[in-house]
Structure formats: C-alpha cells, structure tokens
Amino acid sequence: MSAVDRECLSAAIDPVAAAMPVTRRPCSPSSSSSSSSSSSSSSSSSSSSSVPFLKLAYSMLPLVWAGNLAYYEQLLLTELGLVVPRLALSLGADPNAAWLFVLPVMGPAAEPVVSAAQGVTLMVGLAASWGLAGKVASLQEGVGSAGAGRAALPQRLLMLAVAAELWWLIV
C-alpha cells in the first residue's frame, strides 16, 4: 500500500481529518490515473505562488480602524472637556459649586488641530496597513521577499485609494 493510498484510507476513516485544510494530492480511485493527478498538482503549485487577494484583505483592517477613529476624533476633541461639568450638572450638582471650577476644563479644540489629528491618524493607519500587506504577502508559500512587493501591489494601490477617499470624506 502506497503512502497516497494510506492518506486516502485515513481520510475515509476520519472525517474530521479529511475536513482539515491540508494540502495533499487528490485521492485517485485507481492507480492508472495517478499520473494525471501528478500533472494537475504541478500546475496548481505554480498558481499558488501568487497571494490570494482575499488573504491580503486582512491587511486593510488597520486602515479601516484608523478611518473609524479619525471620524470620531472630531467629537472626542471638541466635546471631551465638557464631559465632567455636564456630568456633574446631570447628577444634580450646584452649577456654582467651587469644586466644579477647580477641575481643569478644556475648551473645544480648534478646527486645524482636529484636522491635523485626523490626518495623522489616517497616515498611521495607512502605514500600518502597508507594512502588514508586505508581511502577509511574504508569509505565503512560494513568495520570496522580493516577490512580496509585487504580490501586494494591487492591495497597496487599493489602500492608497481608500486612504484618499477617507481623507476627502473626514479631513
């Protein structure tokens, strides 16, 4: 019994092991078709050198998180200084209480400060996504460090487009 037949037999006996994503040659019903399966596996190995676009889509997460944070940074920077006084008034504190004026009260941030903070947040998110795309692409089998940049190029172009759109919408 060959090693391929043992793998097919173990996959037939243990359905959990058969469902696991393991790269192996397909089980052939007869030994005569084993030569055709070896030629099909060699053609599939050449296509596995490119990194799937959906695997690289995970590298967009830092940019999406940065866009979400940049969107809400305006509220954070303009309303944060008013939280404590409004909370005290909501709980029934006297508006003329001495302790209320001792607390440092920040005024709302100026619009250029908010825009700068939003822009920096988006740039940091873009840099993190850019680096993560290269890391994910280089971890794939068959892609060397030189090929990782080429494999991640479509994803990186999409990142630039998304970052430009977020910049136009938010900042």
N, C-alpha and C positions, 0 to 999 in steps of 0.2 A: 504494500500500500504506500503510495507516494505521499509527500507532505501536503500537496494540494488536496488529495482525497481525504486526508485526516482533518484538514481545516473545514472542508465541506461537511464531513460527518459530524464534527463538533458543532458546527453552526446549525445543523439539523437537529441535534440533540438539545442544545442550549439556546433557546430563542432570545434570551437576554443578551448573550454574547454576540448573536447574529445581528442584533439591532444596534450594537455599538458602532460608532463611525471609525472603522479600522480600514485602512487601505490594503486590500488584498486582491489577488486575481480572482475573477469570477469563476464560480464552480461550473465545470463543464459536465454535461450529462454523460459524455463518452470521452474516451481518450483520443479519438480521432480529431475532435475539434479543439484540442489543446493548443495546436499550432496556430489556429486562427485567433484564439484568445490572447496568445502572446503578442501577436502583431497589433491587436487592438489596444493592449495595455501599453505598448511602446508609443502609440500615437497619442494616448491620453496623458502620458507623462510629459510630453513636450508641451501640451497645453496647460499643464499645471504650473508652469514656471511663471505665468502671469498671475498677479494677485487679483482675486475677485474684487470687484468694485464694492460689493456689499460688505465685505470684511473690512475694507478701508473706511466704510461709512462710520464706523465707531470712532474714528479719529475726528469726526466733526463735533463730538459731544462737548469738548472744552469751548469751542466757538459758540455753540448754542447756549451753554450755561453763561458765558460771558455776555451774550446778547440779552439774555433774560435779566442778568444782574444790572447791565447798563440801562435797561429800560426802567427798572425800579430805582436806580440811583438818584434820579431827579426827586422822587418822593422822599427818599431817605435823606438826602442832603438839604432839602428845603423844609421838611416837617420835623426833623429829629429834635431840634432844640425846643420845640413847643410841646413835646410829649409829656414831660414831667409837670409843667404848670397846668396843662389841660387835664391830666390825670388827677392832680390834687383838687382841682375845681370840680371834677366829676364825682370825687369821693366826698364832697361837701366841705372842703377846707375854705377858710375865710380868704377871699381874694386879696386882702390887705395883710395877710399873715407875714410876720418878719422872716420866718424860715423859708418862705416861698421865694423871697427876693435874695436870699443868701445863695441859693443854688445857681450854678453858672447856667445862664440861659443863652444859648446860641441863637443868633438870628438866622433867617433863611440864607442859604448860600447863594452867591451871585451866579448869574447865568453862565458866565465864562468858566467859572470854577466847576460847575456841574457838567458843562460840555467837555472840559478837559478830562475830568474823571471818567466820563463815559467813553471818551476816545481812548484813554489809556486802558480801560477795561477791555474794550474790543480788540486793541492791538495785542494785549497779553493773551487773550483767548485765541487770536489768530496764530500767534507764535507757538502756543501750546499745541494747537491742532496741527500745525505744520510739522512740528517735531514728532508728534505722535503718529502722523501718517508715515513718515520715514521709518519710524521704529516698527510699526505694524508691517510695512512692506518688506523690511529687511528680515523679519522673523519668519516669513513664509519660506517653505522649502523650495530650493531651486533658484532663489533670487539672492544674488550676492549684494554686497554693499554698494557696488557700482550700479547694479540694476534696480536698486530700491528707489532711486530718484526717478527713473523712467517709469517704474510701475505705479508710483504715487502721483505722477504728473496730472492725470485727469482729475483726481481728487483734490489736488492742491489748487488747480485752476478753479474748481467749484468753490473751494474755500475762499479764494480771493473774491469771487463773485458774490458769495453770501455775505462776506465781511463788508464789501462795498455797499450792498443793499441795506444791511443793518446800520451802517454809518449814515446812509442817506435817511433812513427812517427814524433813527434815535437821536443822533447828534445833530 
